[in-house]
Each structure stands twice: as structure tokens, then as C-alpha cells.
Amino acid sequence: MTLVNVAVALLMLAGLAGAVLPVLPGPPLIVAGALLYAVATDFTPVGPGRLAILGTLAVVGAVLANVAAAAGVRRAGGSRWAAMGALAGAVLGLFAAPIGLLVGPLAGAIAGEILRTRRLEGSVRAGLGALVGLVMGAVAHVVVAFVMVALFAWWVWRG
């Protein structure tokens, strides 16, 4: 059981690191650690329902992280074109991580707004909105990852 505990702890730590570093899939690693623990303990403290909660939180964290840039664009007064550009930039930025994950939504929002309005000022404001949204999404992603680990620890500790 000690080997399982070490493996679970390493997966949880890697998951927390992955919530901060865009190269690692943070919340899925946390779910994998919880699943490993559940299987090793015959689903005693962490059963299917709790695994479903962790899985749902992982999906919520991913959605928050990826949709936040588009929400930031809209909050900054950008158009749907800018929001779609931010989403497209986020997807394309995945291929040039980690820099692409920051630059992609920013450039996509600016490009989308320029295509619609042909004005640089509003486009830059939409791009900055994408950047603010991206940062807020990243913070939310980290918070969700910490909540996942805290829930898992609580369930295991409470037995």
C-alpha cells in the first residue's frame, strides 16, 4: 500500500503542477491519482460517486480555463468575432505551448476584432480583455485543482 500512496501523492502533486504549468494535464492527473487510490482500496473511501465529482470538477476547470479568454473579450467590449478569435487562438496556441497559450488568445482576439471593425484601438482592448480573461481562467483552473486535491484528502482522511 505504501507504493500506491507514493504513486497517488506524485500524481496529485503533478496534477497541481499541471494546473499551473500548461504543459501538464493537471486535473486529469488528479483524477488518475484518485482512481488509482480507489482501485487499491476497493473503492472504500473514494467510490464511484466521489470519482464522478472529481471528474466533473476536472471538466469544469478545463472549461473555465478555455472559455475565460472569450469571456474576457466580451467583458472588454469585444465582438463575437474577437471572442471566436480568442478561442481559435487558444486552440492554435496549444501547439506552441507554453508561449502560444498566452499569445494565441491575445492575437486571435485582436485579429478577430480587426477583421470586423478595421480599427486597432478597439481590437487591442479586446485583446487585453482576452489576456485578463485568460489569467482569470488560469486562476480558476488552479483553484479547482486545489479543491479537487483537498476533497480527495478529506475523503481519505475521514475514511
Beta strands, then each sheet from edge to edge (+ up, - down):
end
